[in-house]
Amino acid sequence: MKKILLLTGFLLAGLMPLRAQTIAEAVNSVPNLSTLNAALQASGLDETLDGEGPFTLFAPNNSAFNALPFNLTEALLTDPDGVLSDILLHHVVSGSTLSGDLTDGQQLVTLAGQNVLISIEGASISVDGAGIVVANSELDNGVIHVINAVLVPETTTIFDVVEQSPDHNTLQAALEASGLDEDLSESGAFTLFAPTDEAFDNLPEGLLDDLLADPEGALADILLYHVANSIALSGDLVNEQTIQTLAGETISISTTGGNVFLNDAQVTTADIVTINGVVHVIDAVLVPEDQEEPTLMEVLSGTGVHSTLVTALEASGLDETLSGPGTFTVFAPSDAAFLSLPDNLLNAFLTDPEGVLTDLLLHHVVGEELVGSELTDGLILQSLFEQSIEVGLEGSTISLNESADVSLANFQASNGVMHLIDGLLIPETTTIFDVVEASEDHNTLEAALLAASLDETLSGSGAFTLFAPTDAAFDNLPDGLLDDLLADPDGDLASLLLGHVIDGVVLSDDLEDEQQVTLLNGDIVTVSISAEGVFIDDAEVTVVDIVTLNGIVHVIDAVLGVEIELPTIFEIVQDSEIHNTLEAALVAAELDGTLSGEGEFTLFAPTDEAFDALPENLSTAHR
């Protein structure tokens, strides 16, 4: 294990310029640590790690920071001397500790004054659950271990801010009464608009007592109207913007004279950054106006994390369905969930919004309203795509088809309820092989794919582009070649077929003249685009952009990877049963050699019947 970790350390060192001597210089030189580098420089801790030391740095890579809740890193960078500094110090241990010095169950004290736990299982070492992916990069003032997650210390949360404030005693009591103090103390990414004690004092007489008498009902509703399930820094707030709250209703933003207002409440202190979000202090309690409950489309449009879903619904026309009458449950994938699709596949779906995209979206909608408490373990739902969705329940986590979890439940709307989910529900629908199988012009290709067992590949998940030769294209192969290929299905046939597939989605608009494309068998083909059409080597693309769940099909009129020698004009005449007289005439005139050689000719070929129709003795007169 030690040899493996040392090797990875050397690999990391190999990415660093030779001038990197200190931990700070090393971090600054590695592109995959650029977010950490920016954070260290913002907080001034780069100077510490440039000093004598020695130190051990558990360095989160860029992917680790990207896994933090959306916008949290940006918020932390606005307060580099506060929570950000606490987090960074929690990644540094005094002394130089190599991986071989670490033991299972060991506790290390970080410069933040808190412990981190070392766990070792086989060849894997983790620090508070974050795996060490590159170990033992030794520098003059210590050692770096790259980790795949950010270590989060016990530090200030949103509720801590409220609890420590002398101006928010009423808000603290209200949050504790409703149980929301726990939610605002946990991991996440929230924005709290925090009314002061004076703001609560300005409520109509008796209203606060009435609210406190119903802590899990009316009070919770009012408090949730002060919380957004995302981070909204003051710089993100613009005039006439609306923010969706956890109460399912929106707050209107207005700006004037450099001041920011939420409904009629003014932000008096902005951007108090915490480990789980940001707090803005306001001078009035936000009370939802009596208004018509929004539709599901209005709810989705206001969350701030469903822009991709909204675009897809509008492209498919399903936005009208979710804006109209009815009762629906929408399992709404976040923008991050759509990022899990293979590159360019979503763009492909959007080129065919009434096809596969509609199927995908319909599989996220159920034709009845089901709140979170009704989603019980083992429940089978029927989506509007008429396929089943199985509900799983483990603890408080609701899962759907074992592929997506409900992140936030119960966004109420006038025509149903929306639950935010962290993944996509993929229906059984058209794949690349389904297109081939359903085509009347691709029987030979279908048989070849089945023989080579590539039908399973082109029916599975992924993102492929298939250039699909027609039956006529296979008929033009030299005699006996197709039979020879079918006799070796796992060898030459499979190689030939893989020479028609790209690993990735390539739409027709992505093709460029003289572009070279690598196919799955390693062959490289050249794209040619002219007024005559689009060609892949010598094969013309006759039908483009047939969109499927796992990629794209383009129809072509020739088989790629096979050189076909075309007959000469004279050979065509020779092989014709109705051009015997023309053949004899060409030979007699010594034109057979010309029409068998190089050149570009057009021959208007009279049939034997045409020669027979000539006047008698005319052929003799022309000798």
Order of alpha helices (4+ residues) and beta strands (2+ residues): alpha-alpha-alpha-alpha-beta-alpha-alpha-alpha-beta-beta-beta-beta-beta-beta-alpha-alpha-alpha-beta-alpha-alpha-alpha-beta-beta-beta-beta-beta-beta-alpha-alpha-alpha-beta-alpha-alpha-alpha-beta-beta-beta-beta-beta-beta-alpha-alpha-alpha-beta-alpha-alpha-alpha-beta-beta-beta-beta-beta-beta-alpha-alpha-alpha-alpha
